[in-house]
Amino acid sequence: QVQLVESGGGLVQAGGSLRLSCAASGGTFSSYVMGWFRQAPGKEREFVAAIDWSGRGTSYADSVKGRFSLSRDNAKNTVYLQMNSLKPEDTAGYYCAARRGMAAIITTSTTDYWGQGTRVTVST
């Protein structure tokens, strides 16, 4: 059983930055593709970014490309989502996800483990 704990959410003005962290425990971290999803009130959970087991391969939703950057430190069992140039439409609960595998592909249906989420609010 893998446990995922997110941190780093908060309130930020539009144009600002935040870095989210997701610490994993209870499994072999390098065996998992890691990802982030977000869910705004009244909307479905949507994919944000994913990173492969090695950290060399990443994928991003079109809405965050060029603004968000995902990285991982396998020695620390942690994945980081750097969010720059934040917009009010980025406001959501952000959820860390893990899928056993290699390629930087993850969906809500293929996720094996979820974190509890951390809230990001971007004000105008």
Disulfide bonds with the S-S distance in Angstrom:
Cys22-Cys96 2.07
